[in-house]
Amino acid sequence: MSFGRLDRAAGSQPMSDINMTPLIDVMLVLLVIFIITAPLLASSIKLDLPKTDAAKSGDAPKSVTVVLDAAGQTYLKDQPVALAELARQLTLSAQANPQTEVLLRADKTVPYGRIVEVMGAAQKAGLNRIGFVADAPAPTAVLDQSTPSALIPAAKP
């Protein structure tokens, strides 16, 4: 029997090395970001462009509003017009600016044939950009805690 100390295995020593995996991940992400953004930065050419009032790029395209009401009456610039007069006015607008857009506001009860007549008059005048104007639907009401429970339909069993 010996009363000496038992040899113990030395425990694991703390690691003194830097973990390189997170560092490499961050560097690769930065490299990808720079690869994507570098062409965008290099392609912007600084120019000192001349100034002119002839053409302004910020100008919105010209538009003409044509309205068809439920009775079938045609309006141009809020004035009632016949189809022949409408065609003449649209021809004048096309001569002034061929990129003029026709905004067509038609009541939902207007027959399709009447809408096609107005579209045909616009196309004969040389205006091919026709837009249909519609209203956005009304937002649905959201019930909150202040709504009386009598307004909420009961669930069917």
C-alpha positions in Angstrom: 0.0 0.0 0.0 1.4 3.2 -0.9 0.3 6.5 0.5 1.6 8.5 -2.3 -0.3 10.8 -4.7 -2.0 9.3 -7.6 -0.8 10.7 -10.9 -3.6 12.7 -12.4 -3.8 13.5 -16.1 -3.3 17.1 -16.8 -6.7 18.8 -17.7 -7.2 20.5 -21.1 -5.3 23.8 -21.4 -7.1 26.9 -22.5 -6.9 27.5 -26.3 -4.8 30.6 -27.1 -5.3 30.6 -30.9 -7.7 32.9 -32.7 -10.7 31.2 -34.3 -10.3 32.2 -38.0 -13.7 30.9 -39.3 -15.8 33.9 -38.4 -13.1 36.2 -39.6 -13.0 34.5 -43.0 -16.8 34.5 -43.2 -16.9 38.3 -42.7 -14.2 38.9 -45.2 -15.9 36.8 -47.8 -19.2 38.7 -47.3 -17.4 42.0 -47.6 -15.6 40.8 -50.8 -19.0 39.9 -52.4 -20.4 43.3 -51.5 -17.5 45.1 -53.0 -17.6 42.9 -56.2 -21.3 43.8 -56.6 -21.0 47.5 -55.9 -17.7 48.3 -57.7 -19.2 48.3 -61.3 -21.9 50.7 -60.1 -19.4 53.1 -58.7 -17.1 52.9 -61.8 -19.8 53.5 -64.4 -20.9 56.9 -63.1 -19.2 59.4 -65.4 -19.2 62.9 -64.1 -20.2 65.4 -66.9 -20.8 69.1 -67.0 -23.7 69.1 -69.4 -24.8 72.3 -71.2 -28.0 74.0 -70.1 -31.0 74.6 -72.3 -34.7 75.4 -71.9 -35.7 73.5 -75.1 -36.3 70.1 -73.4 -36.8 69.4 -69.8 -36.5 65.7 -68.8 -38.6 66.2 -65.7 -41.7 67.3 -67.6 -44.6 64.9 -67.3 -46.1 63.7 -70.6 -49.1 65.7 -71.7 -52.5 64.1 -71.3 -56.0 64.7 -72.4 -58.9 63.5 -70.3 -62.0 62.1 -72.1 -65.1 61.4 -70.0 -68.0 59.2 -70.9 -70.9 59.5 -68.5 -73.7 57.1 -67.8 -76.0 58.9 -70.3 -73.5 58.3 -73.1 -72.4 62.0 -73.3 -68.7 62.6 -74.2 -66.8 65.3 -72.4 -63.4 66.7 -73.4 -61.8 69.1 -70.8 -65.1 69.1 -68.9 -67.0 70.4 -71.9 -69.6 68.2 -73.8 -68.5 67.4 -77.3 -69.8 65.4 -80.2 -67.7 62.5 -81.6 -66.7 64.5 -84.7 -65.5 67.4 -82.6 -63.7 65.0 -80.2 -61.8 63.6 -83.2 -60.9 67.1 -84.4 -59.6 68.1 -80.9 -57.7 64.9 -80.5 -56.1 65.4 -84.0 -55.0 68.9 -82.9 -53.5 67.4 -79.7 -51.7 64.8 -81.7 -50.2 67.4 -84.0 -49.0 69.4 -81.0 -47.5 66.4 -79.2 -47.7 62.9 -80.7 -46.8 61.4 -77.2 -50.0 62.8 -75.7 -51.8 60.2 -73.6 -55.6 59.9 -73.6 -57.0 59.3 -70.2 -60.4 57.6 -70.6 -62.8 57.9 -67.7 -65.9 55.9 -68.5 -68.9 55.1 -66.3 -69.2 51.4 -65.7 -72.7 51.4 -67.3 -71.4 52.8 -70.6 -71.8 50.2 -73.4 -68.5 48.7 -74.6 -69.3 49.8 -78.2 -69.3 53.5 -77.1 -65.9 53.1 -75.5 -64.5 51.5 -78.6 -65.8 54.5 -80.7 -63.9 56.9 -78.5 -60.8 54.7 -78.6 -61.0 54.5 -82.4 -61.3 58.3 -82.7 -58.2 58.7 -80.6 -56.2 56.2 -82.7 -57.4 57.8 -86.0 -56.1 61.1 -84.6 -52.7 59.5 -84.0 -52.9 59.1 -80.3 -52.0 55.5 -79.4 -51.4 55.9 -75.7 -54.7 55.3 -74.1 -55.1 54.8 -70.3 -58.3 53.8 -68.5 -58.9 55.6 -65.2 -60.5 53.7 -62.4 -61.2 54.5 -58.7 -59.5 52.5 -56.0 -61.9 50.2 -54.1 -63.0 51.5 -50.7 -60.9 50.0 -47.8 -62.7 47.4 -45.8 -63.7 48.4 -42.3 -61.5 46.9 -39.6 -63.4 46.0 -36.4 -61.7 46.9 -33.2 -62.5 46.5 -29.6 -64.7 49.6 -29.5 -67.1 48.1 -32.0 -70.4 47.0 -30.4 -70.8 43.2 -30.4 -74.3 43.6 -32.0 -72.6 44.6 -35.3 -70.5 41.4 -35.4 -72.4 38.5 -36.9 -72.8 35.5 -34.7 -70.9 32.3 -35.7 -73.1 29.5 -37.0 -72.8 26.3 -35.0 
